[in-house]
Amino acid sequence: MHSTSKGQATAIGIKSHVLFSNLLTSDEYWALLNLNSIAEIADFLKQTEGYKEHLETLPPVKVHRVDLENAVRSSILAEATSFLFYLAGPRRQLFLDWLGWYESEHLKSIFRWVKTKRLDRDEMRKRLFAVPGSRLSYDLLLNSRDYSEVFDALKDTKYYKVLAEPVKRLINGEESLFSLELAIDNLVESSLYNDLKNLPEKEQKLLEPLFGTRIDLLNLYHFHRCVWYYNMTLEETLSRMLPVKYKVKTHHLREMSKGTTWEERINRLESAFPAYAGIFRSALEQEDRELALEMSIKRYNYLKALAIFQKGPPGFHTAVSYFVLKSHELDDVIRVIEDVRYDYDRRNAANYLIRPIISGGEPKWQ
């Protein structure tokens, strides 16, 4: 590896350790959960190292939830933008494709907005923010009156080709956005996984379990939803899986499909992947099983990222895993904002946070 490139990787790895030290502590998570209003949450976050710089322009009282959530989300994009200066070649491409997670979530939100139009255009625009490297024109997309016009607005983007079939089905009367959102997710995840092949071998080996595990669990989650909620045939289901595979291959999914209940399918999964089976079994036994499943999958990915962050000397893998950890923290903070806004039971709400830290009111690693 070129010495300059290696030096830059070390520099951003060290910078990531500094930023990691600014992530919220267990005590801060619990303190957030016990606040009583959006304004209190904003005021609390303004006192933390990780958010104070990004929330300083928010008004001290009557903070709107959307403004707070956008300020929280913008913190990770500001940090990521500062890292792009040090990155070139395959590392830069992987990092930009990782930022594509945020771009893709905006695109899915726009399609949902076109379907429901619950918000006016200006309110919807407030929920969208600039993503480095994005080629989406929010103004063009939000001026679209229907699915066809949204699709036309994507003509010069990477989404145009992969969304042709899902949009066609929507235009022809399909009501669910599931297939369209699946196609968007598949594009982003496949791009990321394929980017790994262009990294130096050592970095590839360090990061492959992080993105590979995501792919395994996404395929299993989508398999679950296709079969359980949409009653798709096996071949319809398999056609919607990610085109890239990590450890869970197509023959594993075919074997699972032989089960007639979810208990039987999980039993078949367990013989090859006991850890994955455990995630599904424990979540599907809970009262709010879909939320529990979503959180359990994210929690597994969080712990995988934490393990990779702690491996070896600081390097590019440290930076990537840090940003994955930070993205999970953002999800948790936004969930806490919702919990406080609707005054949910805090102990129960704590069970659905991604970071496994709180039990029975006392900060505790599970």
TORKOL-4160 file (C-alpha; in steps of 0.2 Angstrom, whole numbers, padded with zeros to 4 digits, m for minus):
366
<pt num="1" X="0000" Y="0000" Z="0000"/>
<pt num="2" X="0006" Y="0017" Z="m0004"/>
<pt num="3" X="0014" Y="0026" Z="0012"/>
<pt num="4" X="0003" Y="0042" Z="0009"/>
<pt num="5" X="m0013" Y="0031" Z="0008"/>
<pt num="6" X="m0008" Y="0021" Z="0023"/>
<pt num="7" X="m0005" Y="0037" Z="0033"/>
<pt num="8" X="m0021" Y="0045" Z="0028"/>
<pt num="9" X="m0030" Y="0029" Z="0034"/>
<pt num="10" X="m0021" Y="0029" Z="0050"/>
<pt num="11" X="m0026" Y="0048" Z="0052"/>
<pt num="12" X="m0044" Y="0045" Z="0049"/>
<pt num="13" X="m0044" Y="0030" Z="0061"/>
<pt num="14" X="m0036" Y="0040" Z="0075"/>
<pt num="15" X="m0049" Y="0054" Z="0071"/>
<pt num="16" X="m0063" Y="0041" Z="0073"/>
<pt num="17" X="m0057" Y="0036" Z="0090"/>
<pt num="18" X="m0059" Y="0054" Z="0095"/>
<pt num="19" X="m0076" Y="0055" Z="0088"/>
<pt num="20" X="m0080" Y="0038" Z="0096"/>
<pt num="21" X="m0076" Y="0046" Z="0113"/>
<pt num="22" X="m0090" Y="0058" Z="0110"/>
<pt num="23" X="m0104" Y="0045" Z="0107"/>
<pt num="24" X="m0117" Y="0046" Z="0121"/>
<pt num="25" X="m0114" Y="0036" Z="0137"/>
<pt num="26" X="m0126" Y="0024" Z="0145"/>
<pt num="27" X="m0130" Y="0037" Z="0158"/>
<pt num="28" X="m0134" Y="0050" Z="0144"/>
<pt num="29" X="m0145" Y="0038" Z="0136"/>
<pt num="30" X="m0155" Y="0035" Z="0152"/>
<pt num="31" X="m0156" Y="0054" Z="0155"/>
<pt num="32" X="m0163" Y="0057" Z="0138"/>
<pt num="33" X="m0176" Y="0044" Z="0141"/>
<pt num="34" X="m0182" Y="0053" Z="0157"/>
<pt num="35" X="m0184" Y="0070" Z="0149"/>
<pt num="36" X="m0201" Y="0077" Z="0147"/>
<pt num="37" X="m0201" Y="0087" Z="0131"/>
<pt num="38" X="m0193" Y="0090" Z="0114"/>
<pt num="39" X="m0186" Y="0106" Z="0120"/>
<pt num="40" X="m0178" Y="0097" Z="0135"/>
<pt num="41" X="m0170" Y="0084" Z="0123"/>
<pt num="42" X="m0163" Y="0098" Z="0112"/>
<pt num="43" X="m0156" Y="0107" Z="0127"/>
<pt num="44" X="m0148" Y="0091" Z="0134"/>
<pt num="45" X="m0140" Y="0087" Z="0117"/>
<pt num="46" X="m0133" Y="0105" Z="0116"/>
<pt num="47" X="m0122" Y="0101" Z="0131"/>
<pt num="48" X="m0115" Y="0085" Z="0124"/>
<pt num="49" X="m0098" Y="0084" Z="0114"/>
<pt num="50" X="m0106" Y="0075" Z="0099"/>
<pt num="51" X="m0121" Y="0086" Z="0096"/>
<pt num="52" X="m0118" Y="0104" Z="0103"/>
<pt num="53" X="m0109" Y="0110" Z="0087"/>
<pt num="54" X="m0124" Y="0104" Z="0076"/>
<pt num="55" X="m0138" Y="0110" Z="0087"/>
<pt num="56" X="m0131" Y="0128" Z="0092"/>
<pt num="57" X="m0143" Y="0137" Z="0079"/>
<pt num="58" X="m0159" Y="0128" Z="0086"/>
<pt num="59" X="m0170" Y="0140" Z="0096"/>
<pt num="60" X="m0169" Y="0138" Z="0115"/>
<pt num="61" X="m0188" Y="0135" Z="0117"/>
<pt num="62" X="m0202" Y="0128" Z="0106"/>
<pt num="63" X="m0190" Y="0117" Z="0096"/>
<pt num="64" X="m0200" Y="0108" Z="0082"/>
<pt num="65" X="m0197" Y="0089" Z="0082"/>
<pt num="66" X="m0193" Y="0089" Z="0063"/>
<pt num="67" X="m0180" Y="0103" Z="0065"/>
<pt num="68" X="m0172" Y="0093" Z="0080"/>
<pt num="69" X="m0172" Y="0077" Z="0071"/>
<pt num="70" X="m0164" Y="0085" Z="0055"/>
<pt num="71" X="m0151" Y="0094" Z="0066"/>
<pt num="72" X="m0147" Y="0077" Z="0074"/>
<pt num="73" X="m0145" Y="0068" Z="0057"/>
<pt num="74" X="m0135" Y="0082" Z="0050"/>
<pt num="75" X="m0122" Y="0079" Z="0063"/>
<pt num="76" X="m0116" Y="0063" Z="0055"/>
<pt num="77" X="m0116" Y="0070" Z="0037"/>
<pt num="78" X="m0105" Y="0085" Z="0043"/>
<pt num="79" X="m0093" Y="0073" Z="0051"/>
<pt num="80" X="m0093" Y="0062" Z="0035"/>
<pt num="81" X="m0090" Y="0077" Z="0024"/>
<pt num="82" X="m0074" Y="0081" Z="0034"/>
<pt num="83" X="m0068" Y="0063" Z="0031"/>
<pt num="84" X="m0070" Y="0064" Z="0012"/>
<pt num="85" X="m0056" Y="0076" Z="0011"/>
<pt num="86" X="m0044" Y="0062" Z="0016"/>
<pt num="87" X="m0051" Y="0048" Z="0005"/>
<pt num="88" X="m0048" Y="0044" Z="m0013"/>
<pt num="89" X="m0050" Y="0029" Z="m0025"/>
<pt num="90" X="m0059" Y="0014" Z="m0018"/>
<pt num="91" X="m0060" Y="0020" Z="0000"/>
<pt num="92" X="m0069" Y="0036" Z="m0006"/>
<pt num="93" X="m0081" Y="0026" Z="m0017"/>
<pt num="94" X="m0086" Y="0015" Z="m0003"/>
<pt num="95" X="m0088" Y="0029" Z="0009"/>
<pt num="96" X="m0099" Y="0039" Z="m0004"/>
<pt num="97" X="m0110" Y="0023" Z="m0007"/>
<pt num="98" X="m0112" Y="0021" Z="0012"/>
<pt num="99" X="m0118" Y="0039" Z="0012"/>
<pt num="100" X="m0131" Y="0032" Z="m0001"/>
<pt num="101" X="m0140" Y="0024" Z="0014"/>
<pt num="102" X="m0146" Y="0042" Z="0019"/>
<pt num="103" X="m0150" Y="0047" Z="0001"/>
<pt num="104" X="m0160" Y="0031" Z="m0002"/>
<pt num="105" X="m0170" Y="0034" Z="0014"/>
<pt num="106" X="m0175" Y="0051" Z="0007"/>
<pt num="107" X="m0180" Y="0043" Z="m0009"/>
<pt num="108" X="m0191" Y="0031" Z="m0001"/>
<pt num="109" X="m0199" Y="0045" Z="0010"/>
<pt num="110" X="m0203" Y="0054" Z="m0007"/>
<pt num="111" X="m0212" Y="0039" Z="m0014"/>
<pt num="112" X="m0222" Y="0037" Z="0002"/>
<pt num="113" X="m0226" Y="0056" Z="0001"/>
<pt num="114" X="m0232" Y="0054" Z="m0017"/>
<pt num="115" X="m0243" Y="0040" Z="m0012"/>
<pt num="116" X="m0251" Y="0049" Z="0003"/>
<pt num="117" X="m0248" Y="0068" Z="0001"/>
<pt num="118" X="m0251" Y="0069" Z="0020"/>
<pt num="119" X="m0239" Y="0084" Z="0021"/>
<pt num="120" X="m0238" Y="0099" Z="0010"/>
<pt num="121" X="m0223" Y="0101" Z="m0001"/>
<pt num="122" X="m0214" Y="0114" Z="0010"/>
<pt num="123" X="m0216" Y="0103" Z="0026"/>
<pt num="124" X="m0210" Y="0088" Z="0016"/>
<pt num="125" X="m0195" Y="0098" Z="0010"/>
<pt num="126" X="m0190" Y="0101" Z="0028"/>
<pt num="127" X="m0187" Y="0083" Z="0031"/>
<pt num="128" X="m0174" Y="0081" Z="0017"/>
<pt num="129" X="m0156" Y="0087" Z="0018"/>
<pt num="130" X="m0141" Y="0087" Z="0007"/>
<pt num="131" X="m0131" Y="0071" Z="0006"/>
<pt num="132" X="m0113" Y="0072" Z="0000"/>
<pt num="133" X="m0112" Y="0064" Z="m0017"/>
<pt num="134" X="m0130" Y="0064" Z="m0020"/>
<pt num="135" X="m0137" Y="0067" Z="m0037"/>
<pt num="136" X="m0156" Y="0068" Z="m0032"/>
<pt num="137" X="m0165" Y="0084" Z="m0036"/>
<pt num="138" X="m0177" Y="0086" Z="m0021"/>
<pt num="139" X="m0185" Y="0101" Z="m0030"/>
<pt num="140" X="m0188" Y="0091" Z="m0046"/>
<pt num="141" X="m0194" Y="0076" Z="m0036"/>
<pt num="142" X="m0206" Y="0086" Z="m0025"/>
<pt num="143" X="m0214" Y="0094" Z="m0040"/>
<pt num="144" X="m0219" Y="0077" Z="m0046"/>
<pt num="145" X="m0238" Y="0074" Z="m0046"/>
<pt num="146" X="m0237" Y="0055" Z="m0047"/>
<pt num="147" X="m0226" Y="0040" Z="m0048"/>
<pt num="148" X="m0222" Y="0042" Z="m0067"/>
<pt num="149" X="m0216" Y="0060" Z="m0064"/>
<pt num="150" X="m0205" Y="0054" Z="m0049"/>
<pt num="151" X="m0198" Y="0041" Z="m0060"/>
<pt num="152" X="m0194" Y="0053" Z="m0074"/>
<pt num="153" X="m0185" Y="0064" Z="m0061"/>
<pt num="154" X="m0173" Y="0050" Z="m0058"/>
<pt num="155" X="m0167" Y="0049" Z="m0076"/>
<pt num="156" X="m0150" Y="0054" Z="m0073"/>
<pt num="157" X="m0147" Y="0044" Z="m0056"/>
<pt num="158" X="m0142" Y="0026" Z="m0052"/>
<pt num="159" X="m0160" Y="0022" Z="m0047"/>
<pt num="160" X="m0168" Y="0024" Z="m0064"/>
<pt num="161" X="m0164" Y="0007" Z="m0071"/>
<pt num="162" X="m0168" Y="m0003" Z="m0055"/>
<pt num="163" X="m0184" Y="0005" Z="m0051"/>
<pt num="164" X="m0192" Y="0004" Z="m0069"/>
<pt num="165" X="m0201" Y="m0013" Z="m0065"/>
<pt num="166" X="m0207" Y="m0008" Z="m0047"/>
<pt num="167" X="m0213" Y="0009" Z="m0053"/>
<pt num="168" X="m0222" Y="0001" Z="m0068"/>
<pt num="169" X="m0232" Y="m0010" Z="m0055"/>
<pt num="170" X="m0236" Y="0005" Z="m0045"/>
<pt num="171" X="m0243" Y="0014" Z="m0060"/>
<pt num="172" X="m0253" Y="m0001" Z="m0065"/>
<pt num="173" X="m0261" Y="m0001" Z="m0048"/>
<pt num="174" X="m0250" Y="m0010" Z="m0035"/>
<pt num="175" X="m0253" Y="m0002" Z="m0018"/>
<pt num="176" X="m0239" Y="m0008" Z="m0008"/>
<pt num="177" X="m0222" Y="0001" Z="m0009"/>
<pt num="178" X="m0213" Y="m0015" Z="m0003"/>
<pt num="179" X="m0206" Y="m0020" Z="m0019"/>
<pt num="180" X="m0200" Y="m0003" Z="m0024"/>
<pt num="181" X="m0191" Y="0000" Z="m0007"/>
<pt num="182" X="m0183" Y="m0017" Z="m0008"/>
<pt num="183" X="m0176" Y="m0013" Z="m0025"/>
<pt num="184" X="m0169" Y="0003" Z="m0018"/>
<pt num="185" X="m0161" Y="m0006" Z="m0003"/>
<pt num="186" X="m0154" Y="m0020" Z="m0014"/>
<pt num="187" X="m0145" Y="m0007" Z="m0025"/>
<pt num="188" X="m0137" Y="0002" Z="m0010"/>
<pt num="189" X="m0132" Y="m0014" Z="m0001"/>
<pt num="190" X="m0125" Y="m0022" Z="m0017"/>
<pt num="191" X="m0115" Y="m0007" Z="m0022"/>
<pt num="192" X="m0107" Y="m0007" Z="m0004"/>
<pt num="193" X="m0103" Y="m0025" Z="m0004"/>
<pt num="194" X="m0095" Y="m0024" Z="m0021"/>
<pt num="195" X="m0085" Y="m0009" Z="m0016"/>
<pt num="196" X="m0076" Y="m0020" Z="m0003"/>
<pt num="197" X="m0068" Y="m0030" Z="m0017"/>
<pt num="198" X="m0058" Y="m0015" Z="m0023"/>
<pt num="199" X="m0050" Y="m0011" Z="m0006"/>
<pt num="200" X="m0033" Y="m0018" Z="0000"/>
<pt num="201" X="m0035" Y="m0036" Z="0005"/>
<pt num="202" X="m0032" Y="m0032" Z="0024"/>
<pt num="203" X="m0046" Y="m0019" Z="0024"/>
<pt num="204" X="m0057" Y="m0030" Z="0014"/>
<pt num="205" X="m0056" Y="m0044" Z="0027"/>
<pt num="206" X="m0059" Y="m0033" Z="0041"/>
<pt num="207" X="m0074" Y="m0025" Z="0034"/>
<pt num="208" X="m0082" Y="m0039" Z="0025"/>
<pt num="209" X="m0091" Y="m0046" Z="0041"/>
<pt num="210" X="m0098" Y="m0029" Z="0044"/>
<pt num="211" X="m0107" Y="m0027" Z="0027"/>
<pt num="212" X="m0109" Y="m0046" Z="0025"/>
<pt num="213" X="m0119" Y="m0048" Z="0041"/>
<pt num="214" X="m0130" Y="m0034" Z="0035"/>
<pt num="215" X="m0133" Y="m0043" Z="0019"/>
<pt num="216" X="m0137" Y="m0060" Z="0027"/>
<pt num="217" X="m0149" Y="m0052" Z="0039"/>
<pt num="218" X="m0158" Y="m0041" Z="0026"/>
<pt num="219" X="m0161" Y="m0056" Z="0015"/>
<pt num="220" X="m0168" Y="m0065" Z="0030"/>
<pt num="221" X="m0179" Y="m0051" Z="0035"/>
<pt num="222" X="m0185" Y="m0048" Z="0017"/>
<pt num="223" X="m0188" Y="m0067" Z="0015"/>
<pt num="224" X="m0198" Y="m0066" Z="0031"/>
<pt num="225" X="m0209" Y="m0051" Z="0025"/>
<pt num="226" X="m0211" Y="m0058" Z="0008"/>
<pt num="227" X="m0218" Y="m0075" Z="0014"/>
<pt num="228" X="m0227" Y="m0069" Z="0030"/>
<pt num="229" X="m0235" Y="m0053" Z="0025"/>
<pt num="230" X="m0236" Y="m0054" Z="0006"/>
<pt num="231" X="m0239" Y="m0072" Z="0003"/>
<pt num="232" X="m0227" Y="m0072" Z="m0012"/>
<pt num="233" X="m0221" Y="m0089" Z="m0020"/>
<pt num="234" X="m0204" Y="m0095" Z="m0017"/>
<pt num="235" X="m0198" Y="m0089" Z="m0034"/>
<pt num="236" X="m0206" Y="m0072" Z="m0032"/>
<pt num="237" X="m0197" Y="m0071" Z="m0015"/>
<pt num="238" X="m0180" Y="m0076" Z="m0021"/>
<pt num="239" X="m0181" Y="m0064" Z="m0036"/>
<pt num="240" X="m0182" Y="m0050" Z="m0023"/>
<pt num="241" X="m0167" Y="m0055" Z="m0013"/>
<pt num="242" X="m0151" Y="m0046" Z="m0014"/>
<pt num="243" X="m0141" Y="m0050" Z="m0029"/>
<pt num="244" X="m0125" Y="m0052" Z="m0018"/>
<pt num="245" X="m0124" Y="m0065" Z="m0004"/>
<pt num="246" X="m0112" Y="m0067" Z="0011"/>
<pt num="247" X="m0115" Y="m0083" Z="0021"/>
<pt num="248" X="m0134" Y="m0086" Z="0018"/>
<pt num="249" X="m0135" Y="m0093" Z="0001"/>
<pt num="250" X="m0150" Y="m0096" Z="m0010"/>
<pt num="251" X="m0150" Y="m0114" Z="m0006"/>
<pt num="252" X="m0152" Y="m0110" Z="0013"/>
<pt num="253" X="m0168" Y="m0099" Z="0009"/>
<pt num="254" X="m0175" Y="m0114" Z="m0001"/>
<pt num="255" X="m0172" Y="m0125" Z="0013"/>
<pt num="256" X="m0181" Y="m0113" Z="0025"/>
<pt num="257" X="m0195" Y="m0112" Z="0013"/>
<pt num="258" X="m0199" Y="m0130" Z="0016"/>
<pt num="259" X="m0206" Y="m0125" Z="0034"/>
<pt num="260" X="m0224" Y="m0122" Z="0034"/>
<pt num="261" X="m0223" Y="m0111" Z="0050"/>
<pt num="262" X="m0211" Y="m0098" Z="0056"/>
<pt num="263" X="m0205" Y="m0109" Z="0070"/>
<pt num="264" X="m0201" Y="m0123" Z="0057"/>
<pt num="265" X="m0192" Y="m0111" Z="0046"/>
<pt num="266" X="m0182" Y="m0104" Z="0060"/>
<pt num="267" X="m0178" Y="m0122" Z="0066"/>
<pt num="268" X="m0171" Y="m0125" Z="0048"/>
<pt num="269" X="m0161" Y="m0109" Z="0049"/>
<pt num="270" X="m0154" Y="m0114" Z="0066"/>
<pt num="271" X="m0145" Y="m0129" Z="0059"/>
<pt num="272" X="m0133" Y="m0118" Z="0048"/>
<pt num="273" X="m0134" Y="m0101" Z="0057"/>
<pt num="274" X="m0139" Y="m0103" Z="0076"/>
<pt num="275" X="m0135" Y="m0084" Z="0079"/>
<pt num="276" X="m0147" Y="m0078" Z="0066"/>
<pt num="277" X="m0160" Y="m0090" Z="0071"/>
<pt num="278" X="m0159" Y="m0084" Z="0089"/>
<pt num="279" X="m0162" Y="m0066" Z="0083"/>
<pt num="280" X="m0178" Y="m0071" Z="0074"/>
<pt num="281" X="m0184" Y="m0083" Z="0087"/>
<pt num="282" X="m0182" Y="m0071" Z="0102"/>
<pt num="283" X="m0190" Y="m0056" Z="0092"/>
<pt num="284" X="m0205" Y="m0066" Z="0085"/>
<pt num="285" X="m0210" Y="m0072" Z="0102"/>
<pt num="286" X="m0212" Y="m0054" Z="0109"/>
<pt num="287" X="m0228" Y="m0044" Z="0109"/>
<pt num="288" X="m0223" Y="m0031" Z="0096"/>
<pt num="289" X="m0213" Y="m0044" Z="0086"/>
<pt num="290" X="m0210" Y="m0034" Z="0070"/>
<pt num="291" X="m0202" Y="m0019" Z="0080"/>
<pt num="292" X="m0193" Y="m0031" Z="0091"/>
<pt num="293" X="m0186" Y="m0040" Z="0075"/>
<pt num="294" X="m0180" Y="m0024" Z="0067"/>
<pt num="295" X="m0172" Y="m0018" Z="0083"/>
<pt num="296" X="m0164" Y="m0035" Z="0086"/>
<pt num="297" X="m0156" Y="m0035" Z="0068"/>
<pt num="298" X="m0149" Y="m0018" Z="0070"/>
<pt num="299" X="m0143" Y="m0022" Z="0088"/>
<pt num="300" X="m0133" Y="m0037" Z="0080"/>
<pt num="301" X="m0126" Y="m0026" Z="0067"/>
<pt num="302" X="m0121" Y="m0013" Z="0080"/>
<pt num="303" X="m0112" Y="m0026" Z="0090"/>
<pt num="304" X="m0103" Y="m0032" Z="0075"/>
<pt num="305" X="m0098" Y="m0014" Z="0071"/>
<pt num="306" X="m0091" Y="m0012" Z="0088"/>
<pt num="307" X="m0081" Y="m0027" Z="0087"/>
<pt num="308" X="m0073" Y="m0022" Z="0071"/>
<pt num="309" X="m0070" Y="m0004" Z="0078"/>
<pt num="310" X="m0060" Y="m0012" Z="0092"/>
<pt num="311" X="m0049" Y="m0023" Z="0080"/>
<pt num="312" X="m0031" Y="m0019" Z="0077"/>
<pt num="313" X="m0022" Y="m0002" Z="0075"/>
<pt num="314" X="m0033" Y="0013" Z="0069"/>
<pt num="315" X="m0036" Y="0013" Z="0050"/>
<pt num="316" X="m0050" Y="0014" Z="0037"/>
<pt num="317" X="m0060" Y="0000" Z="0045"/>
<pt num="318" X="m0060" Y="0010" Z="0061"/>
<pt num="319" X="m0068" Y="0025" Z="0052"/>
<pt num="320" X="m0081" Y="0015" Z="0043"/>
<pt num="321" X="m0086" Y="0005" Z="0059"/>
<pt num="322" X="m0087" Y="0022" Z="0069"/>
<pt num="323" X="m0099" Y="0029" Z="0056"/>
<pt num="324" X="m0110" Y="0013" Z="0057"/>
<pt num="325" X="m0110" Y="0015" Z="0076"/>
<pt num="326" X="m0115" Y="0034" Z="0075"/>
<pt num="327" X="m0129" Y="0030" Z="0063"/>
<pt num="328" X="m0136" Y="0018" Z="0075"/>
<pt num="329" X="m0135" Y="0031" Z="0089"/>
<pt num="330" X="m0144" Y="0043" Z="0078"/>
<pt num="331" X="m0158" Y="0030" Z="0076"/>
<pt num="332" X="m0159" Y="0028" Z="0095"/>
<pt num="333" X="m0159" Y="0047" Z="0098"/>
<pt num="334" X="m0174" Y="0049" Z="0085"/>
<pt num="335" X="m0183" Y="0035" Z="0093"/>
<pt num="336" X="m0181" Y="0043" Z="0111"/>
<pt num="337" X="m0188" Y="0059" Z="0103"/>
<pt num="338" X="m0203" Y="0050" Z="0098"/>
<pt num="339" X="m0205" Y="0041" Z="0115"/>
<pt num="340" X="m0204" Y="0057" Z="0124"/>
<pt num="341" X="m0216" Y="0066" Z="0112"/>
<pt num="342" X="m0229" Y="0052" Z="0114"/>
<pt num="343" X="m0225" Y="0049" Z="0132"/>
<pt num="344" X="m0222" Y="0031" Z="0130"/>
<pt num="345" X="m0217" Y="0020" Z="0145"/>
<pt num="346" X="m0198" Y="0023" Z="0147"/>
<pt num="347" X="m0193" Y="0006" Z="0153"/>
<pt num="348" X="m0202" Y="m0002" Z="0139"/>
<pt num="349" X="m0196" Y="0010" Z="0126"/>
<pt num="350" X="m0178" Y="0006" Z="0132"/>
<pt num="351" X="m0180" Y="m0012" Z="0126"/>
<pt num="352" X="m0182" Y="m0006" Z="0108"/>
<pt num="353" X="m0166" Y="0005" Z="0108"/>
<pt num="354" X="m0152" Y="m0002" Z="0096"/>
<pt num="355" X="m0138" Y="0000" Z="0109"/>
<pt num="356" X="m0141" Y="m0013" Z="0122"/>
<pt num="357" X="m0138" Y="m0003" Z="0137"/>
<pt num="358" X="m0153" Y="m0001" Z="0149"/>
<pt num="359" X="m0162" Y="m0013" Z="0159"/>
<pt num="360" X="m0174" Y="m0010" Z="0174"/>
<pt num="361" X="m0169" Y="0008" Z="0175"/>
<pt num="362" X="m0151" Y="0006" Z="0178"/>
<pt num="363" X="m0138" Y="0008" Z="0164"/>
<pt num="364" X="m0132" Y="m0010" Z="0160"/>
<pt num="365" X="m0124" Y="m0019" Z="0146"/>
<pt num="366" X="m0135" Y="m0034" Z="0142"/>
